[in-house]
Amino acid sequence: MATSNKVIITCAVTGSIHTPTMSPYLPITPQEIAEAAIGAAEAGAAIVHLHARDPKTGKPDQRPEAFAPFLPVIKQRCNAVINLTSGGSPTMRVEERVKPAEVFKPEVASLNMGSMNFALFPMLNRYKSFKFDWEEPYLEGTRDLIFRNTFRDIEFVLKTCQNNDTRFEFECYDIGHLYSLAHFLERGLVKPPLFVQSVFGILGGIGTHPEDVMHMRRTADRLLGRENYRWSVLGAGRSQMPIAAMAASMGGNVRVGLEDSLWIGPGKLAESNAQQVSKARQIIEGRQPRRGAGNPVAERRRQGRILRLGRPQFPD
């Protein structure tokens, strides 16, 4: 695969990790999600990764009906690639999680590459009360929760989307997930070049130490072959920008957004997804004082050629 020095920025605008109490800037309603995605694209995101929420309570909602109000608006008003989650929420079954990708046939869908502990309960210590009744038990429930992504589940998502022309953002939260992806590559169920999203900082997955980042990269190179994949990273919480900077210096792509971190700096909430995209772009392009020019950011019209992601192939 020919490589490119263009860096792809993905923006995950709302997710299912954070709850409304945690930030007044977290997009919840369809209008807020649409405006956040459009703003991120205008700031330089080539891909927008989308979840939906109940507009009244902010609770994660994976029904296609929850996505329908904002998807046409985003498509009409910006040129970003649409990436729909098939991860949904860790509390959901795969049959529920894949429905939006099945119905709307997006260009890209996320795909989690392994089951894992997905612990959000440490965030309970930061808040004395919650705005909505669902938030506290939702977080507490992750103390005894396995985010299920079995081999059957992964095959189910691949097969459900195989006729949609949908490509995948393969989310790998730990080293074992890379081995799972290599297994599917060996079986021919996924085709190179792959878009590999390494996720750092979720309790239950790999950590955020620089050695963790380098270990992920080295392992992906060894298992997949660098010519067979495009590498992207996301760092959860305060590690978001440091890991983005490190990955960009290693030739990787980056993901930011309020799904992954609510912050723009120490103790300062990000006021928009676009603010995080702009900061990531500044890091990537080396526009800090006294720095030389860095790598340019990929625009929508170029990123499709850069990714060239393969469709899953299943025998009849």
N, C-alpha and C positions, 0 to 999 in steps of 0.2 A: 504494500500500500504506500503510495506517495504521501509523504508527510507535509504538513503546512505549519508555518510559524504563526498563523492566525489563531488567536485564543477565543474559544467559545465561552461566553458567559451564559449560564442558565440562572434564571431567577425563580425560586419557589416561593410563591407570594403569600400563602396562608397556612397550608399544611393541616396537621391534626394533632400536633404535639402541644402547642401553646393554647392557653384558654383565654377568654376575653378579659378576665381580671388582670392578666399579666401585662397588657399594654393596650392603651386606647387607640393605638395605630394599627392593630391587627385587623386586616380586612375580613369582614364577616358577611355582609350582604352581597347579593349579586353585583350591585352597582359598585360597591367598594372593591370587590375582587377584580372586576373588569377594569376599573380605573387604575388599580395597582399594577395589573399586568401591562396595560398600555403605557403607563409611566415608566415601568421597568424597561420595556422595549425601546422607548424613546431615549432612555439613558444609556442604552447600549447592550441590553440583553438580547441574544439571538434566539433563545428558547425560553418560554415561560411554562413552568411546571405548576399544574393546577389541581387543587382540591376544592371541595364545596363545603359549605356550612349551613346550618339552620339559620336563616336571617334574624330570627327572634332571640335565639339563645347562644348562637355561635358554636353549637355542638357539631362535630363532623357528620357530614351527610353524604353518603355515596350513591344515593339514588340518581339516575340519569336526569330526573326532573329537577334536581337541585343544580345541575350543571347547565341545563338548557337556557336559562335566562342570560348568562354572561358569555357563553361561547360565541354566539353570533356577533356580539358587540366587539369582542376582542379581535375576531377575524376581520371585521369590517374596518376597524380603526387602526390596526397595526399589522406589520408584516412578520411578526415573530412566529417561530415554529410553536405549535401547540403540543404540549406534553401533558397527557392526563395520567394521574396516578392510578396504578392498580394495587397500590399498597393501602390506600384508604386510611383506615385506623387499625392499630394493632388488635383492637377488640373485634374486628369483623372477619368473617369467613371469606375465602377467596372468591366464591361465587357472587358475593355481593360486591366485592372490591373491583372486579374486572368489568362490571356492567357498563360504566361510562365509556371505557375503551371499546367494548363490544358494540355499543349503540352508535357512538359518534365517530368511530374509525379515525382517530387522530394520527398525525404524522409520527408521533412518538408517544410511547407509554412507558412508565417506569415498571420495573420488575425486580422485586426483592429476591435475592439469591440464596436465602437460607433462613431457617427458623432460629429464634434467638430470644433471650431475655431482652425486654425493651422497657427499661426502668425509667419512669418519669416521676416516681413518688418523691425523690429528693427535693423537687421543686415545692413541695408542700411547706417546707420549712421557711420559705420566703414570704408567705402570705398568712395574715391572721384571719381573713375572711374572704369569701368568694362571692362574685356577683350573681352567679347562677347555681342552682342546686346540683347540677350534674358535674360540676368541675372537680370538687374535692373527691368524690368517690371514683371518678374517672382516673385521676392521678393515683389515688391510693390503690386502685385495682391493679396497677402495673407491678405492685410488689409481688404478686402471685400470678403473673401472666407470661405466657409464651406467645410471641408473635409468630404465628404459624406460617411457614413457607416451605412445605415439604416438596420432595421431587414431584409428587403427583400434582401439587398445587402449581408449581412452576410449569409443568407440562400442560396443565389446564389453561393457564393464561396464554402460553405460546400457541396452543391449538385453537383457542377461542379467537385469537387475533390474526391467525395465519392468512386469512383471505382479505384482510383489511388494508394491506400495504403498510401496516404499522411497524415501525422500528422500535427498538427498546433501549432505554436507559437502564443498564444492569446495575442495580444498587448493591454494593458489597460492603457490609458492615464489619467484616472480619476476614482473616486470611482464608478460612475454610470456605467462604462464599466464592472466592476465586477458584478454588478447586471444583466447586459445584459448576461454575460457569465453564471451566475447562472440560468437565464431563459432558455438558451439553454441546460444546463445540466439537468434541471428539465423536459424539453420536451424530453429528450433522444436523441437529435440531436448531442451531443458530449458526449464522454464517458471518464471517469477517467481512469488513471491519466492524468490530463491536464498539459500543459506547459504554465504557466502564466508569461508573460513579463510585469512587471510594469514599465511604462515610466514616468520619472520625468523631469520637466524643460522645456517643450514645452509651449510657451505662448498660453493659451487656455485650457491647461490641468492642472493637479496637479503640485504643486511646488516642491521644493527640500529641504525643511526643514526636519530635522530628524523626527519631528512629522508626516509629510506627509508620510514618508517611513513606520513608525510604523503603521499608520492608514491604509495604503494599506494592510499591512501584516495581521493586526487584522481583517479587513473586509473580506479579502479572506478566512481566517481561518473560520470565522463565516458563510459565505455564501456557501463556497465550501467544507469545512472540510479539515483540513491539510492533512489527509491521501489520499485525492483525487487529489492533484495537486503538481507539482514541481514549486517553485517560483524562478523567475529570475528578475533582475532589470537592467535598464540602466538609467544613468544620462546624461542629455544633457549638452554640453559645459564643463565649468570648474567644474561642479558638478560630472563629470563622475567617477573619482577615489574615492572621498569621499563617494559617495553613494555605489559604489562597495564594499568598505571596510566595510561599515555599514551592507550591506546586507549579506556579507560573514560571518560577526560575528553573524548574526541572523540565519544562516543556509541556506542562499539563494545562488542562482547561479548568474552569472554576465554576462553582455554584454558590450563589448567595440568596438572600431573601428571608422574610420574616418567618417562614416555616422553620428555618434552621437556626436563626438567631434573632433576638428582638433588639439587639444592641448595635450602635454605630461607634461606640467608644466606651471606655471605662465609666460605668455608672450612668451612661447616657443612652436612652432609648432611641432607636432609629424611628424617624417620623414617617418614613415611607420605604418601600422596596427600592424605589429609584435612587434613594440616597445611598443604599448599600451597593447598588450596581455602579453608581458613579465612583464610589470609593474603590471598588474592585478594579474598575477601569483605570483609575489613576495609578493604582499599584502596577497593573499589567503594562500600561503604556509608559511607565517610568516618567510621569510628569511631576514628580517631586522635585524641589529645587536641587540643583547641582547633580542631578542624575542624567545619564544619557537616555536616548530613546529606547524604550522596551519593545515588547512584541505588540503588534496591532491587534485590535479586537475584531473578531469575525462578525460580519453583518449577515443579515438573514439570507441575502441572495447568494452568499458564498458558503454558508455553513452546511448546506445540503451536500455540496460537492466534497466538503471536508469529511463529513460523517460517512456518507454512502453506506448506511447501515443495512445489513442483510435481513431479509424476512425469514422467519422460521419455516422449515420444510418438514412436513410430516408425510410418512407413507400413507397411501390410501388403505 
